[in-house]
Amino acid sequence: MVVTGEAQLKAKPDIAVINLEVESLQVSSLDAKKDVDNRITSFLAGLSKFNIDEKNVSASSINTQPSYLYTESDKQQLEGYTANRSIKVTLTDIKRLNALLDFALSVKIDAIKSIELKSSAAKALKAQVNAMAVNDAKEKASSLAKAFGTKLGSIYSINSAANNSFNRYGENQAIDRIVVSGNRTQQFTSPGKYLQENIVFSASVSAVFDLELTDSTAP
């Protein structure tokens, strides 16, 4: 007999992984680099008040390139040079997420590219939901065996297993995105809504059980 056991667990996130970007357009490549470096330095200098140490910060190497625009006569014209860097920050105190975002914008971080909310208990929760899926398979198999007047035997094989996690905001399945353009900040949903999500851990397992005939079913 083949049965599939399924289970889900919900957890509140307590860790936020924030991806940021800094970009500058200046007359020279050196000026653009210096501007980006100065803003990154200001940001990094303030992270200690959020209890974020170096192991929870990664910053990409800087990239510079010429920037061109086209005139009315469709001729290419050098506008200047751009420099950009990406920064990833892991915040272990999620209650301070809004404060961290405000601080990033205050030191002229150009874009908050994404916010990924996680659970520090993810490993344990995945193991727990797996065990729940196995128990669900056993209960289904036992119930079906009883319904058919047979007895559940030993497990013959486990055919497949899947373990996934995803974020859920009710009907909204996407993380809010904040985009900064110049001195204007656009936030496409109400402030703080990304804190209300749940992380859903799900698991499924397909198993094959032997069946044993009872006295009433024996020929």
N, C-alpha and C positions, 0 to 999 in steps of 0.2 A: 504494500500500500504506500502511495506517494502522498505526502502532505507538505504544505508550505507554512512555516511559522513566521509571523510578522510582529514587530513591536516598534513603538516610538517613545521617546523621552523628550521632554522640553526642559531647557535650562536657560537661566538668565545669563547674558554675557557679562564678564567681569574684566575683559581685556580688549583694548582697541588698538588696531594696527592702522596707522594713518600714513598715507602716501602724499607727500607734498612736492611742489615744484617751484623753483625760482628761475626767473628769466629776466635778462636785461638786454636792451638795445642801446648801444652807444656808438660814438664816432669811430672809436678804435676797438680792436679785439681786446687789448689790454684793459681799457676802461670798463668794458663789459664784464670781463673776468673779475676785476677788482670790486665792482658793484655787487656782483653775485656773491663773491667771497665774504664781503662785509656783512651782507644780510644773513648769510648762513652762520657766520660767527656770532652775530647778535642772537640768532635763534638758539644755537647750541649753548650759549652762555646762560640762557634763562631756563634750561631744562632741569637744572638741579632742584628748582623749587617745586617741580612736579615729580620728584623722586625717580627721574629717568637717568640711568647711567649709560656709559658708552656702549655696553653690550646690547642695549636696546635701541641703538641708533645706527643706521647705515646711510651713508651718503655716497652717491655715484661720483665718478670722476667728472670734471667739468668738460663741457663741450662748447666750442666756439665755431661760428661760421658766418660768412658774409650774408647780408640780407639785401635783397634787391627789390625795387619797385619798377613799375612800367609807366612811362610818361604817356601823354595823350597821343603821341605819335608812335606808340607801341615800341619805344626804345627802352632797353634795360638800363636802369640807373642804380648805382650803389647807394643804399639807404644808410648803411652802417654795419655794425657787427653785433650779432647776438651771442650771448653766453647763457647756458642753462645747466641746472643741476637738479637731481631728484633726491629726496630724502624720505626714508622710511623710519617711523618712530613707533615703538611699542609702549603703550601706556597701560600700566598694571592697575591703576586706580581709575576705573571708568567713570566714576562720579566727577572727575575733574576734566572730562573730555571737552566740554564747552569752554572751560577756562583755557585749556591748551590751544584750542582753535582760535580763540580771541587773541591769545598771545602771539600765535603764528602770524595772524593778519596784522597785528600791531607792529611787527618788525618787518613788514613788507614781504612776507611770503606771498608769491603771486597766485598760487592755485592749490586748493585742497582737492586732490585728484580722486581719492577714494578713502572710505573708512570701512574697515573690516572688523566686525565685532566677534570675539571668540570667548570660549570658556576655558579657564585654567584646569577644569576637571574633565576635559574632553576625553582623555585616554580612559579614565575610569568609567565615564558615561558610555563610551563605545563598548567597553567590556560588559557593562550592565545590560545594555540594550540587546547585545548578542545573546546573553543568557536568557533574557526575556523571550526572544524570538525562538530559542531552542525549547523553552518550556511551553510556549504557545504551540509549537509543532507537536510536542508530546501529548498535550491536552487534546488537540484536534484528532490526533491518531487514536488515542484511547477512546474518545467519544464515538468516532466512526466505527471502530472495532466493536464496541458495545452495541451500537445501533444495528450492526449486521450479525449480531449474535456470535461473535468470535472474540478471541483474546489477543491482546497486543503482545507480539513477541519482541525479540531483540532487534536493534537497528541494523539494517543491511548495508546501507550506504548513505552518505551525505552528498547530494548531487551538486549543490551550489549554495553560495552564501554571498550576501551583499551587505555592506555597511556604509551609510551615507549620512551627511549632515547638511542642513541648509538653514538659512535665516528666514524668519517669517515675521511680517509686520501686519498681520491681519490680511487685508486684501492687497496691500502693497508689498511686492516681493523684492523691491530694489532698494538699495541703500541711498539715502538722500545724498545729493551731490551739491557741493558748494563751489561756485566758480567766481573767481575774482578777476575783474577787468579794470585796470587802472586803479582808481580809488573807489570803485563801485563794487559792492558785494551783492550777488544774487543768490538767494537761497530758495530753492524751488518747493519747499514744504515748510511746515511750521517748525520753529526752533526746537531742537531737542528731541524730535520725533524718532531719530535713529536710536535713542536710548531705550525705546519701548519694545524693541524686537525680542523675539525668543529664538534660540537656536534649537532646532529640532534634530535629534539624532534618531535615525531609523535603521532597522536591520531586518533582513529576511533570510531564512534558511529552508532549503528543500531537502527532505529526508525520505528514505525508503525504509519501511518497517516490515518485518516478517509478521505473519498472522498465525495464531495457533487455534486449532479447532477446539471448541469446548464439547462437553458431553452431549449437549443438545444439538450441536451441529455435526457431530461425528457420524459417519455413515454406519 
